[in-house]
Amino acid sequence: MRFQVDFVEGSRIALRSLRAHRLRTVLTTLGVGIGVSTLLAILGITQGLDTSFANQLASIGSSSLYVTKMPWVQLGNWWQFRNRKDLDLSHMEAIRAQSTYAVAVCPMIDRAENVSFLGSELQRVQVVGTTPEYLAVSGFEVAQGRFLTEADDGALRNVAVLGMDIVDTLFPHSNPIGVTVRLGNRPFNVIGTLSRKGKILDQSQDLLVVIPFRSAAAQFGRRRGIAIGVAVESPLMMDPAEDQLVGVLRRARGTPPEKPDDFAINRPEQLASTYEQLTGALFGVAVGIGFITLLVGGIGIMNIMLVSVRERTREIGLRRALGARKRTIVVQFVLEAVVVSAVGGLLGTVVGLGGAKLISEITPLAATVRPLTVLFGVSFAAAVGLLFGIWPAARAANLDPVEALRYE
């Protein structure tokens, strides 16, 4: 009960003191607000990028493995992989025959080609030669028309399925189904379009043309190595499926027991790891800047509170002489610091998350505003005020009443 009285009375005196020194209060609030807005703008953008990247990874195929000659991520060690022998159809057939986890297996060869239609042209488009199982492996869906069939592949038909970026550019106001486009110098009849998947690591997945595997081999060269896509029943089966693939491929490629794997099995999580490495250091530096700014705001609170203690020394002495407890004085000054800091935190949260949202609207960077982030901003700012207000409050409470009354 006594603490409640101290709290209510301390709040009243603290608010009255803050109103009496409006300019000082505004400047102190501004210091904390800048720190909080900087920190939360960084958090908002980072959370948005993480969510966006997670969605992009899911679009690759969360239950798919990709066997290649070289790993997706090479970090300067490409010379260790260039002399490996290529993967071929016999390796794919070995996986199809021996893997008990694979629900779909497809070969893939790709090449950058120019795609044109009636004078309009897109340069360096990814053209993938594959089989009907590609849909199950890649996670694409057919938006219009149909996908490739075994008959298309067996007859080496020049048919193509277009990604949405191709459709938007070459056929903005018309239906591409049944139209003939040119891939390089060869005509291909459009039989379908793929649903949109968006970008990953700023690379569009929709700037894509899919054609039958044998047609691609005939056009690109039959001696080209392939990649092998393997769809697994569920993400929970990814680890045992990968272990099994290692054994199947080592036997199929005749890799001696003492030699390391001469192939790579790639998973979307590897891109996530690379993303974390690329952004982790930058995020740490940015958050460090935000914390330093907030620390400066906290030091500003402490400085202002110490000045306030000095200015109100006689008042403190009078209150102590009339029977005010030390706890009452501490509560009053701590509440002043917390209120100033919390108001700064609230304003900083609004500015920081608003700034993050604005950046996401005018730049490719994504931002996410989460309710817990708002709560964190205000609470953290109040905690800064509490931390940096304790010493001035304790100093005020420990003043000698007699000396305080004599203070000029």
NORVEN-V948132 format. One record per run of one state. SS is the DSSP state (H for helix, E for strand, L for the rest). FROM is the first residue (numbers start at 1). TO is the last residue. If there is no record, write none. Layout:
BEGIN
SS/FROM/TO
SS/FROM/TO
END
This chain:
BEGIN
L/1/1
H/2/20
L/21/21
H/22/61
L/62/63
E/64/68
L/69/77
H/78/80
L/81/88
H/89/98
L/99/101
E/102/117
L/118/119
E/120/130
L/131/133
H/134/138
L/139/141
E/142/145
L/146/149
H/150/154
L/155/158
E/159/162
L/163/163
H/164/170
L/171/179
E/180/183
L/184/185
E/186/194
L/195/198
E/199/200
L/201/202
E/203/204
L/205/207
E/208/212
H/213/220
L/221/226
E/227/232
L/233/234
H/235/253
L/254/263
E/264/266
L/267/267
H/268/311
L/312/312
H/313/321
L/322/325
H/326/362
L/363/370
H/371/397
L/398/400
H/401/406
L/407/408
END
